């Protein structure tokens, strides 16, 4: 069932006052998930998650926590970043347990340039269910429709094939090339892939039915936004 313009408007009505909560996300088996603010109660799961095999090797050194207290401080910094309008990073949680299973959002938020950098992670035991694809479609739509972004971008290491597949084949991001010596990673400076999704590309992707939760009113709104910003036909 499509979500109406009125219903989503109410969900996002307090975007710039309260931390936005997004519901209605499902996996291939119909299990439900929510995107919400991180809390101190998430610290133990967050610590275990970020130190688990299959995750740790894709994280920069600064996100490998030595203690649960360090993990809690990182979660608090992420929440504070929203209220400073510097970032917007959600906790991905199971709806029935409210337990953290991953995270996603925008780790850089340039309001002047209307540009956001997308990042995400998911516990290995929850990968392969279509959860992260559904989640990222919701937050990408949120960025264009409610933060009025004109560009989303994301970076990956060269061997993060799962992430590359999601960006290119599930979300419609385009590979723009390599950023040279872009990140300090495991003791050395490395090149990373950069991918992007523009407002125009997002609208084209919507027309192909790749954002099934958006109804015709939303797609029309996004197209109108594109026309006002770029005077496109």
Buried (B, 14 or more C-beta within 10 A) or exposed (E): EBBEBEEBBEBBEEEEEEBBBBEBBBBEEEBEBBBBBBBEEBBEBBBBBBBEEEBEEBBEEEBEBEEBEBBBEBBBBBBEBBEEEBBBBBBBBBBEEEEBBBBBBBBEBEEEEBBBBBBBBBBEEBBEBEBBBBBBBBBBBBBBBBBEBBBBBBBBBEEBEBBBEBBBEBBBBEEEEBEEEBBEBEEEEBBBBBBBBBBBBBBEBBEEEBBEBBBEBBBEBBBEBBEEEEEEE
